[in-house]
Amino acid sequence: MKRVATWAFYAVGALAIVYLALYAYAMFSGSPIVPGDPIHIFRKPDAPSYS
């Protein structure tokens, strides 16, 4: 049981490191966030507008 807890602790730590690495990548490589700009995530340019 102690071995399972140790591996679970390592897994949570590894997930935290991966999350922080992805966050750093998004912050340093993405376009700057401007207040008021709409957020476009996975939107096709030729998708119809329903509004």
N, C-alpha and C positions, 0 to 999 in steps of 0.2 A: 504494500500500500504506500509505503514511503517512497518507493521508486517511481510509482505512478504519479505521486504528487510532485516529485522533482521534475519529471518530464513535462507535466502540465505547466509548472512554473516556467521552464525553459521555453515551452511553446508560446505561452502568453508574452514572454519577453521578446521572442523572435517576431511575433505579430506586431508588437508595439514598435520595434525597430523598423520593420517594413512599412508600417503606417507613417512613421516620422520621415522615412526616406522618400516615400511617395509625396508627402506634404511638402517637403523641401524641394523636390523636383517640380511640383506644380507651382510653387511660389517663385522659383528662379527661372523657369522656362516659359511660363504662361504669359498671356497678355495681362496688362495691369487692369485691375478692377476699378471701374469708374462708376460712381454713384449715379443711379438713374438709367444706366444701360440695361437693356433686357439680357437675361441669361439664356444663351443658346447652347443646349447640351444635346448632342446627337440628333440634330435637326437637319434633315435633308434640304438642300437649297430649293428643290423643285416641289416641296411638300405644299399642299393647299393650306390657305389661311382660313381658319374657321371663325375668326372674330370679325 
